[in-house]
Amino acid sequence: MMISGLIVAADDLAQKVHSHKLEEIDKRIAEVQASDLSDPDVAKSTFDWV
């Protein structure tokens, strides 16, 4: 009984972490798409965090 509760809790946590990561990835993609990459300095600073 207790083991199944822990498994359910671990699964729930994994799903929340996965959703959060997907949201963060989508935000970063939007930032890159919104930036002006024609300027080499802007392009470099945009991808410095990668």
PDB file of N, CA, C, O and CB in Angstrom:
ATOM      1  N   MET A   1       0.823  -1.188   0.000  1.00  0.00           N
ATOM      2  CA  MET A   1       0.000   0.000   0.000  1.00  0.00           C
ATOM      3  C   MET A   1       0.876   1.264   0.000  1.00  0.00           C
ATOM      4  O   MET A   1       0.663   2.172  -0.804  1.00  0.00           O
ATOM      5  CB  MET A   1      -0.941  -0.009   1.213  1.00  0.00           C
ATOM      6  N   MET A   2       1.845   1.313   0.895  1.00  0.00           N
ATOM      7  CA  MET A   2       2.702   2.486   0.979  1.00  0.00           C
ATOM      8  C   MET A   2       3.592   2.610  -0.259  1.00  0.00           C
ATOM      9  O   MET A   2       3.850   3.715  -0.735  1.00  0.00           O
ATOM     10  CB  MET A   2       3.561   2.423   2.243  1.00  0.00           C
ATOM     11  N   ILE A   3       4.056   1.478  -0.774  1.00  0.00           N
ATOM     12  CA  ILE A   3       4.905   1.498  -1.966  1.00  0.00           C
ATOM     13  C   ILE A   3       4.143   2.073  -3.149  1.00  0.00           C
ATOM     14  O   ILE A   3       4.689   2.879  -3.903  1.00  0.00           O
ATOM     15  CB  ILE A   3       5.414   0.082  -2.297  1.00  0.00           C
ATOM     16  N   SER A   4       2.894   1.674  -3.323  1.00  0.00           N
ATOM     17  CA  SER A   4       2.118   2.185  -4.460  1.00  0.00           C
ATOM     18  C   SER A   4       1.893   3.685  -4.323  1.00  0.00           C
ATOM     19  O   SER A   4       1.868   4.396  -5.327  1.00  0.00           O
ATOM     20  CB  SER A   4       0.765   1.453  -4.569  1.00  0.00           C
ATOM     21  N   GLY A   5       1.729   4.172  -3.110  1.00  0.00           N
ATOM     22  CA  GLY A   5       1.583   5.608  -2.887  1.00  0.00           C
ATOM     23  C   GLY A   5       2.839   6.366  -3.275  1.00  0.00           C
ATOM     24  O   GLY A   5       2.767   7.446  -3.862  1.00  0.00           O
ATOM     25  N   LEU A   6       3.987   5.797  -2.947  1.00  0.00           N
ATOM     26  CA  LEU A   6       5.256   6.428  -3.319  1.00  0.00           C
ATOM     27  C   LEU A   6       5.459   6.415  -4.830  1.00  0.00           C
ATOM     28  O   LEU A   6       5.984   7.371  -5.400  1.00  0.00           O
ATOM     29  CB  LEU A   6       6.425   5.720  -2.629  1.00  0.00           C
ATOM     30  N   ILE A   7       5.044   5.338  -5.468  1.00  0.00           N
ATOM     31  CA  ILE A   7       5.161   5.256  -6.928  1.00  0.00           C
ATOM     32  C   ILE A   7       4.273   6.303  -7.586  1.00  0.00           C
ATOM     33  O   ILE A   7       4.686   6.957  -8.543  1.00  0.00           O
ATOM     34  CB  ILE A   7       4.784   3.843  -7.430  1.00  0.00           C
ATOM     35  N   VAL A   8       3.063   6.463  -7.079  1.00  0.00           N
ATOM     36  CA  VAL A   8       2.143   7.472  -7.623  1.00  0.00           C
ATOM     37  C   VAL A   8       2.724   8.872  -7.421  1.00  0.00           C
ATOM     38  O   VAL A   8       2.661   9.706  -8.324  1.00  0.00           O
ATOM     39  CB  VAL A   8       0.745   7.363  -6.948  1.00  0.00           C
ATOM     40  N   ALA A   9       3.287   9.130  -6.246  1.00  0.00           N
ATOM     41  CA  ALA A   9       3.880  10.443  -5.969  1.00  0.00           C
ATOM     42  C   ALA A   9       5.075  10.707  -6.883  1.00  0.00           C
ATOM     43  O   ALA A   9       5.232  11.815  -7.397  1.00  0.00           O
ATOM     44  CB  ALA A   9       4.313  10.539  -4.495  1.00  0.00           C
ATOM     45  N   ALA A  10       5.913   9.699  -7.085  1.00  0.00           N
ATOM     46  CA  ALA A  10       7.071   9.859  -7.970  1.00  0.00           C
ATOM     47  C   ALA A  10       6.629  10.106  -9.402  1.00  0.00           C
ATOM     48  O   ALA A  10       7.225  10.924 -10.104  1.00  0.00           O
ATOM     49  CB  ALA A  10       7.972   8.622  -7.906  1.00  0.00           C
ATOM     50  N   ASP A  11       5.596   9.409  -9.839  1.00  0.00           N
ATOM     51  CA  ASP A  11       5.076   9.602 -11.195  1.00  0.00           C
ATOM     52  C   ASP A  11       4.516  11.011 -11.357  1.00  0.00           C
ATOM     53  O   ASP A  11       4.752  11.663 -12.375  1.00  0.00           O
ATOM     54  CB  ASP A  11       3.989   8.557 -11.512  1.00  0.00           C
ATOM     55  N   ASP A  12       3.781  11.475 -10.365  1.00  0.00           N
ATOM     56  CA  ASP A  12       3.212  12.826 -10.415  1.00  0.00           C
ATOM     57  C   ASP A  12       4.320  13.878 -10.479  1.00  0.00           C
ATOM     58  O   ASP A  12       4.236  14.829 -11.256  1.00  0.00           O
ATOM     59  CB  ASP A  12       2.309  13.078  -9.189  1.00  0.00           C
ATOM     60  N   LEU A  13       5.345  13.705  -9.667  1.00  0.00           N
ATOM     61  CA  LEU A  13       6.468  14.641  -9.677  1.00  0.00           C
ATOM     62  C   LEU A  13       7.178  14.632 -11.027  1.00  0.00           C
ATOM     63  O   LEU A  13       7.532  15.688 -11.551  1.00  0.00           O
ATOM     64  CB  LEU A  13       7.458  14.298  -8.560  1.00  0.00           C
ATOM     65  N   ALA A  14       7.384  13.454 -11.586  1.00  0.00           N
ATOM     66  CA  ALA A  14       8.046  13.349 -12.889  1.00  0.00           C
ATOM     67  C   ALA A  14       7.236  14.057 -13.967  1.00  0.00           C
ATOM     68  O   ALA A  14       7.807  14.725 -14.829  1.00  0.00           O
ATOM     69  CB  ALA A  14       8.257  11.874 -13.271  1.00  0.00           C
ATOM     70  N   GLN A  15       5.921  13.921 -13.930  1.00  0.00           N
ATOM     71  CA  GLN A  15       5.067  14.591 -14.914  1.00  0.00           C
ATOM     72  C   GLN A  15       5.145  16.106 -14.766  1.00  0.00           C
ATOM     73  O   GLN A  15       5.180  16.827 -15.763  1.00  0.00           O
ATOM     74  CB  GLN A  15       3.613  14.123 -14.768  1.00  0.00           C
ATOM     75  N   LYS A  16       5.174  16.591 -13.530  1.00  0.00           N
ATOM     76  CA  LYS A  16       5.259  18.040 -13.307  1.00  0.00           C
ATOM     77  C   LYS A  16       6.605  18.596 -13.773  1.00  0.00           C
ATOM     78  O   LYS A  16       6.661  19.667 -14.377  1.00  0.00           O
ATOM     79  CB  LYS A  16       5.046  18.366 -11.820  1.00  0.00           C
ATOM     80  N   VAL A  17       7.677  17.876 -13.497  1.00  0.00           N
ATOM     81  CA  VAL A  17       9.002  18.309 -13.942  1.00  0.00           C
ATOM     82  C   VAL A  17       9.054  18.325 -15.462  1.00  0.00           C
ATOM     83  O   VAL A  17       9.578  19.266 -16.060  1.00  0.00           O
ATOM     84  CB  VAL A  17      10.108  17.386 -13.371  1.00  0.00           C
ATOM     85  N   HIS A  18       8.514  17.294 -16.084  1.00  0.00           N
ATOM     86  CA  HIS A  18       8.492  17.207 -17.550  1.00  0.00           C
ATOM     87  C   HIS A  18       7.719  18.387 -18.147  1.00  0.00           C
ATOM     88  O   HIS A  18       8.186  19.016 -19.097  1.00  0.00           O
ATOM     89  CB  HIS A  18       7.859  15.867 -18.005  1.00  0.00           C
ATOM     90  N   SER A  19       6.553  18.686 -17.599  1.00  0.00           N
ATOM     91  CA  SER A  19       5.749  19.810 -18.093  1.00  0.00           C
ATOM     92  C   SER A  19       6.495  21.130 -17.935  1.00  0.00           C
ATOM     93  O   SER A  19       6.485  21.970 -18.835  1.00  0.00           O
ATOM     94  CB  SER A  19       4.405  19.875 -17.352  1.00  0.00           C
ATOM     95  N   HIS A  20       7.139  21.304 -16.789  1.00  0.00           N
ATOM     96  CA  HIS A  20       7.893  22.538 -16.545  1.00  0.00           C
ATOM     97  C   HIS A  20       9.032  22.686 -17.553  1.00  0.00           C
ATOM     98  O   HIS A  20       9.253  23.775 -18.083  1.00  0.00           O
ATOM     99  CB  HIS A  20       8.451  22.554 -15.108  1.00  0.00           C
ATOM    100  N   LYS A  21       9.748  21.607 -17.817  1.00  0.00           N
ATOM    101  CA  LYS A  21      10.847  21.658 -18.779  1.00  0.00           C
ATOM    102  C   LYS A  21      10.342  22.013 -20.170  1.00  0.00           C
ATOM    103  O   LYS A  21      10.966  22.809 -20.873  1.00  0.00           O
ATOM    104  CB  LYS A  21      11.587  20.322 -18.817  1.00  0.00           C
ATOM    105  N   LEU A  22       9.219  21.430 -20.572  1.00  0.00           N
ATOM    106  CA  LEU A  22       8.661  21.746 -21.888  1.00  0.00           C
ATOM    107  C   LEU A  22       8.269  23.215 -21.982  1.00  0.00           C
ATOM    108  O   LEU A  22       8.495  23.850 -23.012  1.00  0.00           O
ATOM    109  CB  LEU A  22       7.447  20.861 -22.179  1.00  0.00           C
ATOM    110  N   GLU A  23       7.683  23.763 -20.916  1.00  0.00           N
ATOM    111  CA  GLU A  23       7.320  25.183 -20.900  1.00  0.00           C
ATOM    112  C   GLU A  23       8.563  26.061 -21.034  1.00  0.00           C
ATOM    113  O   GLU A  23       8.558  27.029 -21.794  1.00  0.00           O
ATOM    114  CB  GLU A  23       6.562  25.533 -19.605  1.00  0.00           C
ATOM    115  N   GLU A  24       9.615  25.731 -20.308  1.00  0.00           N
ATOM    116  CA  GLU A  24      10.850  26.509 -20.373  1.00  0.00           C
ATOM    117  C   GLU A  24      11.488  26.427 -21.758  1.00  0.00           C
ATOM    118  O   GLU A  24      11.989  27.430 -22.265  1.00  0.00           O
ATOM    119  CB  GLU A  24      11.836  26.022 -19.313  1.00  0.00           C
ATOM    120  N   ILE A  25      11.476  25.262 -22.364  1.00  0.00           N
ATOM    121  CA  ILE A  25      12.019  25.109 -23.718  1.00  0.00           C
ATOM    122  C   ILE A  25      11.222  25.959 -24.698  1.00  0.00           C
ATOM    123  O   ILE A  25      11.802  26.632 -25.550  1.00  0.00           O
ATOM    124  CB  ILE A  25      12.000  23.624 -24.154  1.00  0.00           C
ATOM    125  N   ASP A  26       9.895  25.932 -24.583  1.00  0.00           N
ATOM    126  CA  ASP A  26       9.057  26.746 -25.468  1.00  0.00           C
ATOM    127  C   ASP A  26       9.351  28.234 -25.299  1.00  0.00           C
ATOM    128  O   ASP A  26       9.374  28.978 -26.279  1.00  0.00           O
ATOM    129  CB  ASP A  26       7.574  26.473 -25.196  1.00  0.00           C
ATOM    130  N   LYS A  27       9.575  28.671 -24.059  1.00  0.00           N
ATOM    131  CA  LYS A  27       9.906  30.080 -23.811  1.00  0.00           C
ATOM    132  C   LYS A  27      11.228  30.455 -24.478  1.00  0.00           C
ATOM    133  O   LYS A  27      11.332  31.509 -25.107  1.00  0.00           O
ATOM    134  CB  LYS A  27       9.982  30.358 -22.297  1.00  0.00           C
ATOM    135  N   ARG A  28      12.230  29.599 -24.342  1.00  0.00           N
ATOM    136  CA  ARG A  28      13.535  29.886 -24.940  1.00  0.00           C
ATOM    137  C   ARG A  28      13.452  29.897 -26.462  1.00  0.00           C
ATOM    138  O   ARG A  28      14.089  30.730 -27.106  1.00  0.00           O
ATOM    139  CB  ARG A  28      14.572  28.858 -24.481  1.00  0.00           C
ATOM    140  N   ILE A  29      12.683  28.994 -27.041  1.00  0.00           N
ATOM    141  CA  ILE A  29      12.499  28.983 -28.499  1.00  0.00           C
ATOM    142  C   ILE A  29      11.848  30.286 -28.943  1.00  0.00           C
ATOM    143  O   ILE A  29      12.257  30.869 -29.948  1.00  0.00           O
ATOM    144  CB  ILE A  29      11.636  27.766 -28.943  1.00  0.00           C
ATOM    145  N   ALA A  30      10.848  30.747 -28.213  1.00  0.00           N
ATOM    146  CA  ALA A  30      10.183  32.005 -28.552  1.00  0.00           C
ATOM    147  C   ALA A  30      11.156  33.177 -28.457  1.00  0.00           C
ATOM    148  O   ALA A  30      11.117  34.080 -29.293  1.00  0.00           O
ATOM    149  CB  ALA A  30       8.979  32.241 -27.630  1.00  0.00           C
ATOM    150  N   GLU A  31      12.023  33.172 -27.452  1.00  0.00           N
ATOM    151  CA  GLU A  31      13.016  34.242 -27.321  1.00  0.00           C
ATOM    152  C   GLU A  31      13.964  34.260 -28.513  1.00  0.00           C
ATOM    153  O   GLU A  31      14.274  35.324 -29.048  1.00  0.00           O
ATOM    154  CB  GLU A  31      13.811  34.078 -26.021  1.00  0.00           C
ATOM    155  N   VAL A  32      14.420  33.092 -28.927  1.00  0.00           N
ATOM    156  CA  VAL A  32      15.337  33.013 -30.065  1.00  0.00           C
ATOM    157  C   VAL A  32      14.632  33.466 -31.334  1.00  0.00           C
ATOM    158  O   VAL A  32      15.209  34.201 -32.135  1.00  0.00           O
ATOM    159  CB  VAL A  32      15.880  31.578 -30.236  1.00  0.00           C
ATOM    160  N   GLN A  33      13.395  33.038 -31.525  1.00  0.00           N
ATOM    161  CA  GLN A  33      12.655  33.422 -32.730  1.00  0.00           C
ATOM    162  C   GLN A  33      12.378  34.922 -32.761  1.00  0.00           C
ATOM    163  O   GLN A  33      12.308  35.513 -33.838  1.00  0.00           O
ATOM    164  CB  GLN A  33      11.339  32.649 -32.814  1.00  0.00           C
ATOM    165  N   ALA A  34      12.220  35.540 -31.597  1.00  0.00           N
ATOM    166  CA  ALA A  34      11.917  36.970 -31.538  1.00  0.00           C
ATOM    167  C   ALA A  34      13.167  37.842 -31.675  1.00  0.00           C
ATOM    168  O   ALA A  34      13.056  39.040 -31.932  1.00  0.00           O
ATOM    169  CB  ALA A  34      11.214  37.292 -30.234  1.00  0.00           C
ATOM    170  N   SER A  35      14.339  37.260 -31.510  1.00  0.00           N
ATOM    171  CA  SER A  35      15.562  38.059 -31.570  1.00  0.00           C
ATOM    172  C   SER A  35      16.002  38.279 -33.014  1.00  0.00           C
ATOM    173  O   SER A  35      15.668  37.510 -33.916  1.00  0.00           O
ATOM    174  CB  SER A  35      16.684  37.381 -30.775  1.00  0.00           C
ATOM    175  N   ASP A  36      16.763  39.358 -33.199  1.00  0.00           N
ATOM    176  CA  ASP A  36      17.285  39.704 -34.522  1.00  0.00           C
ATOM    177  C   ASP A  36      18.640  39.038 -34.690  1.00  0.00           C
ATOM    178  O   ASP A  36      19.648  39.542 -34.193  1.00  0.00           O
ATOM    179  CB  ASP A  36      17.395  41.255 -34.706  1.00  0.00           C
ATOM    180  N   LEU A  37      18.672  37.920 -35.382  1.00  0.00           N
ATOM    181  CA  LEU A  37      19.909  37.154 -35.513  1.00  0.00           C
ATOM    182  C   LEU A  37      20.763  37.599 -36.695  1.00  0.00           C
ATOM    183  O   LEU A  37      21.804  36.997 -36.957  1.00  0.00           O
ATOM    184  CB  LEU A  37      19.588  35.692 -35.651  1.00  0.00           C
ATOM    185  N   SER A  38      20.344  38.646 -37.417  1.00  0.00           N
ATOM    186  CA  SER A  38      21.147  39.122 -38.544  1.00  0.00           C
ATOM    187  C   SER A  38      22.396  39.867 -38.067  1.00  0.00           C
ATOM    188  O   SER A  38      23.386  39.946 -38.794  1.00  0.00           O
ATOM    189  CB  SER A  38      20.306  40.033 -39.445  1.00  0.00           C
ATOM    190  N   ASP A  39      22.351  40.413 -36.853  1.00  0.00           N
ATOM    191  CA  ASP A  39      23.513  41.079 -36.258  1.00  0.00           C
ATOM    192  C   ASP A  39      24.362  40.015 -35.545  1.00  0.00           C
ATOM    193  O   ASP A  39      23.876  39.360 -34.623  1.00  0.00           O
ATOM    194  CB  ASP A  39      23.068  42.222 -35.256  1.00  0.00           C
ATOM    195  N   PRO A  40      25.614  39.838 -35.959  1.00  0.00           N
ATOM    196  CA  PRO A  40      26.452  38.778 -35.370  1.00  0.00           C
ATOM    197  C   PRO A  40      26.610  38.882 -33.848  1.00  0.00           C
ATOM    198  O   PRO A  40      26.660  37.861 -33.161  1.00  0.00           O
ATOM    199  CB  PRO A  40      27.820  38.808 -36.007  1.00  0.00           C
ATOM    200  N   ASP A  41      26.690  40.103 -33.321  1.00  0.00           N
ATOM    201  CA  ASP A  41      26.837  40.261 -31.871  1.00  0.00           C
ATOM    202  C   ASP A  41      25.582  39.807 -31.132  1.00  0.00           C
ATOM    203  O   ASP A  41      25.666  39.179 -30.077  1.00  0.00           O
ATOM    204  CB  ASP A  41      27.146  41.720 -31.522  1.00  0.00           C
ATOM    205  N   VAL A  42      24.426  40.127 -31.694  1.00  0.00           N
ATOM    206  CA  VAL A  42      23.164  39.695 -31.088  1.00  0.00           C
ATOM    207  C   VAL A  42      23.041  38.180 -31.166  1.00  0.00           C
ATOM    208  O   VAL A  42      22.631  37.534 -30.203  1.00  0.00           O
ATOM    209  CB  VAL A  42      21.958  40.371 -31.784  1.00  0.00           C
ATOM    210  N   ALA A  43      23.396  37.620 -32.310  1.00  0.00           N
ATOM    211  CA  ALA A  43      23.321  36.168 -32.478  1.00  0.00           C
ATOM    212  C   ALA A  43      24.238  35.467 -31.478  1.00  0.00           C
ATOM    213  O   ALA A  43      23.857  34.464 -30.874  1.00  0.00           O
ATOM    214  CB  ALA A  43      23.697  35.767 -33.921  1.00  0.00           C
ATOM    215  N   LYS A  44      25.446  35.999 -31.305  1.00  0.00           N
ATOM    216  CA  LYS A  44      26.388  35.383 -30.361  1.00  0.00           C
ATOM    217  C   LYS A  44      25.853  35.449 -28.940  1.00  0.00           C
ATOM    218  O   LYS A  44      25.892  34.454 -28.217  1.00  0.00           O
ATOM    219  CB  LYS A  44      27.759  36.071 -30.437  1.00  0.00           C
ATOM    220  N   SER A  45      25.357  36.602 -28.533  1.00  0.00           N
ATOM    221  CA  SER A  45      24.850  36.727 -27.163  1.00  0.00           C
ATOM    222  C   SER A  45      23.595  35.886 -26.948  1.00  0.00           C
ATOM    223  O   SER A  45      23.348  35.403 -25.842  1.00  0.00           O
ATOM    224  CB  SER A  45      24.552  38.192 -26.842  1.00  0.00           C
ATOM    225  N   THR A  46      22.805  35.712 -28.001  1.00  0.00           N
ATOM    226  CA  THR A  46      21.605  34.887 -27.889  1.00  0.00           C
ATOM    227  C   THR A  46      21.965  33.439 -27.606  1.00  0.00           C
ATOM    228  O   THR A  46      21.299  32.769 -26.816  1.00  0.00           O
ATOM    229  CB  THR A  46      20.770  34.978 -29.166  1.00  0.00           C
ATOM    230  N   PHE A  47      23.014  32.959 -28.247  1.00  0.00           N
ATOM    231  CA  PHE A  47      23.377  31.552 -28.104  1.00  0.00           C
ATOM    232  C   PHE A  47      24.459  31.300 -27.067  1.00  0.00           C
ATOM    233  O   PHE A  47      24.898  30.162 -26.908  1.00  0.00           O
ATOM    234  CB  PHE A  47      23.828  31.018 -29.418  1.00  0.00           C
ATOM    235  N   ASP A  48      24.902  32.340 -26.352  1.00  0.00           N
ATOM    236  CA  ASP A  48      25.905  32.148 -25.307  1.00  0.00           C
ATOM    237  C   ASP A  48      25.396  31.254 -24.182  1.00  0.00           C
ATOM    238  O   ASP A  48      26.179  30.526 -23.571  1.00  0.00           O
ATOM    239  CB  ASP A  48      26.331  33.489 -24.742  1.00  0.00           C
ATOM    240  N   TRP A  49      24.108  31.300 -23.902  1.00  0.00           N
ATOM    241  CA  TRP A  49      23.554  30.516 -22.793  1.00  0.00           C
ATOM    242  C   TRP A  49      23.380  29.046 -23.147  1.00  0.00           C
ATOM    243  O   TRP A  49      23.105  28.227 -22.270  1.00  0.00           O
ATOM    244  CB  TRP A  49      22.222  31.092 -22.366  1.00  0.00           C
ATOM    245  N   VAL A  50      23.536  28.701 -24.426  1.00  0.00           N
ATOM    246  CA  VAL A  50      23.327  27.300 -24.835  1.00  0.00           C
ATOM    247  C   VAL A  50      24.466  26.436 -24.385  1.00  0.00           C
ATOM    248  O   VAL A  50      24.464  25.231 -24.638  1.00  0.00           O
ATOM    249  CB  VAL A  50      23.167  27.189 -26.346  1.00  0.00           C
TER     250      VAL A  50
END
